[in-house]
């Protein structure tokens, strides 16, 4: 479940700011690297895409995140994962969430339906043996799934934050609420595949054992109106690695 660990390491701010950074045709492609025997090795491609989805009542924004190992690694450990969230385009409030995990011999599907009026989430979990479990979970006012949380960071105005400022967040993952904190570390300019970028630098922490060490899990977001994630470093119980931007298209700004 290496990609699951990567996403958990990339926690972000859960805020109710209006979305002005994320459009309906955005595509961000990343290279995921993992430390194998002391060598940081590119093992997978991660793609984050947005698209509009019309329903009978409204038009939602689909936030889709996929991960796939490069073919030369498939025989070693094959990953084909999907995470997606259907949200309000303006507030990024989630309504539906879907997660399909295919990693080696492991498979699990998880679906959430959010009811913000009743502060509950109806979940359906399916495993490879077709064992289906239904469960309803109570949630807080600002609880989001991991994908909508990851995108919500881009709605925040970092220019109003001072170095060392901290924000708390709540994410529902594996049918339970997880607490985490994000610390703003100021600006830093880094070289990326899409050029030299001035970035907002964030440190991610959690009261869960999934995240290891102080300031070992870091994110860099472009210090512009788009605030796209261009670089990430993570340290988890099964190792450490990086996420590096490869290409960008369809930005709204």
N, C-alpha and C positions, 0 to 999 in steps of 0.2 A: 504494500500500500504506500509506495514511495511518493506518488503524486499527491495522495491525500495528505501526507506529512508536509509536502511543500506548500500546499494551499493553507494548511493550518498555521504554517510559519509566516504566512503573509497576511496576518490579521490587519485590519485597518479601522479607521474612525467610523462610528455609526452616528450620523448626524442628519438633521432634518432640513438642511439647506437645499435650495432649489438647484436642480441640475442645469448647468450652463456649459458643461465640459464634454458631455457624452452625446454623440449623435446616433443616427439610426443605421449607419452603414460603415461603422468603424471596424478595422481589423488590425490587431496587434499580434505579431508573431515573435516568439521567444525561443531561445536555446536553453534547455535545462541541463545543467552539469551536475555530476555527483562524484564525490571523492571515493575513488576505488583504489585501494591499496596505496593511499598517499598521493595519488595522481588525480587531479580534477579532470573528469572525462565527460564530453558531450554525449548524452545518452538519449535525449528525447526532444521533441518539438512541442511547445505549448502554444496554443492559438486562442486568442480572446476576440470574439466577434459580437457585434450588435445588429439587430434587425427589428423592424416593426412587425407586430402581430395583431391583426384585427380580430376582435371577438364581437359577440352580439351586442355588448354594452359599451365597449371602449377599445381603444388601440393601446396595446401594451408594448413595452420594449423588452425584447428577448436578449438576455445576457448569456452568451454561450462560451464555455471554456472547455477545451479538449486537450488531451495529452496523448502522445503516441511515441513509443520508442522508435529510434531509427532502426531500419530493417536488420542491420548487422547485429543488433542487440536482442532481436525478438526471440532467438533460440535460447538466449541466456535468461532473460526475464521480459516477457512481452507485456506492454502496457497499452491499453486502449480505454481511456477514461473520458467520461462526459460529466460536466457539471453545468447546469443551466438554471437561470432564474427569470421569471416573467414579472416585470415591475412596472409601476407607474412611471412614465417617461420624465415627469417633472420632479418627483420626490424620491424616486428609486425605491419606493416602498414595495416589498415583495408580496405577490399573491400566490404564485405557484413556484415550486422548486423541484428539480429532478436531478438525480445523481445515479449514474451507472458506472460501476467500477469493474473493470476487467484487468486483473493484474496476475499474470501467471495462471495458476489454477484457481485463483480466488475470484468470486463474482458476488456482487451485491447491488441491488437497486433500491433507491430510497426516493419516495415522492412525498412532498409536503403541500398541503393546502392551508393557506393562512386565513384566519378570520380575525381581523384586527378589532372588530367590535366586541367579540367575546374573549379576546386575548388568548386564543388557542390555535394550535396547529394540528391538523389531522394528518397522520403519517401512515404510509404503507411501505413496508419493507419486504423485499423478496430476495431470497438467496438461491444459489445454483440448484438446490434440490426442490425448488418451487415452493418452499415453505414460506407462507405469507403471514405477516404479522401486522395487525392494525393497532394503532395507539394514538390517543389524543393527549397533547402536551400543553400545559398552561405556559404562557410566555409573558414577558414584560412589554411595556409600551414601545421600546426602541429595539427589540430583538429582531435580528434579520438572519437570513441564511448566509453562508460563507461567500457566495458569489456576489450577491447584492451588497454585502458589506465591503467587499474588495473594491467594487466600483464606487461606493459612496464616499470613499476617501477623497475622490476628485471633486466633490462638491464643496469641500471645506476651504476657507480663506486662510491660508497659512501666513499671509502677511500680517494677520492680527495676532499671531502667536509669537511668544518669546522663546529663546532657547531654553530647554528644560521643561517647558509646559507639557502637561500630561493629560490625556483623555482616556476615559474608560469606555468599554464597549461590551455588548452581549451578543453572542452568536449561538444559534441553535445548530448543533452538529451531532449526528448519531442520536437524535431524539433527546438531547439534553442541552441545557443552556451552559455555555462556556464563557467565563469572564477573562478579559484580556485588557492590557493597557498599551497605549501608544505614546511615546515620548518624542517630541520635536527636538531635533539636534541642530537645527539651523540649515544654512545653505552650503552646498559643495558643488564644484564643477568637476564633471567626470567625462572621459572619452567613451563614446558608445558607437555602435555600428551605424547609427543615424546622425553621427556628428558629436561635437563637444557640446555638452548640455549643462547649464546651471540647474541644480536640482534642490528640492527640499529633501532632507535626510531624516528618516524616522527610525526609531528603535522599537521593537515589538517585544512585549513581555506578557506572561500569562501565569495564573495560579495553577495551571495544569502542567503535568510532567512532560507534555509533548514538546514544549519549547525549552531549550537548554541554554544556560549561561546568561550573563548580563551583557546586553548590547551585542549578542551573537546573531541576532535575527534583525536584519536591516533592510530598509526599502529606500530607493531613490526615485522621486517623482520630478518630472520636468517643472521648473519654476516658471510656468507660463499658464495661459488660460486653459490648456488641455490637461495638464497635470497627469500625463501618462507615466506609468511605471516603466522605467528603463533598465533598472538593475535591482536585484535582490540577493541577499545572502541569508542562508538559513543553517541552523544547527539543531538537529533533532536526535532522538535516542538511537536511530540506526545510522547516523552519519551526518555529513554536512555537504552543502553544495551551493550553486548559484543559479540565478535566472537572469539571462541577458537579452535585451531587445535585439531583434534581427531585422524586422521591417515594420513599417507603419503605413496605413492607408485609410482614407475615408474620415479623417478628423473633421469635426464640425467647425473648428476655429482655424 
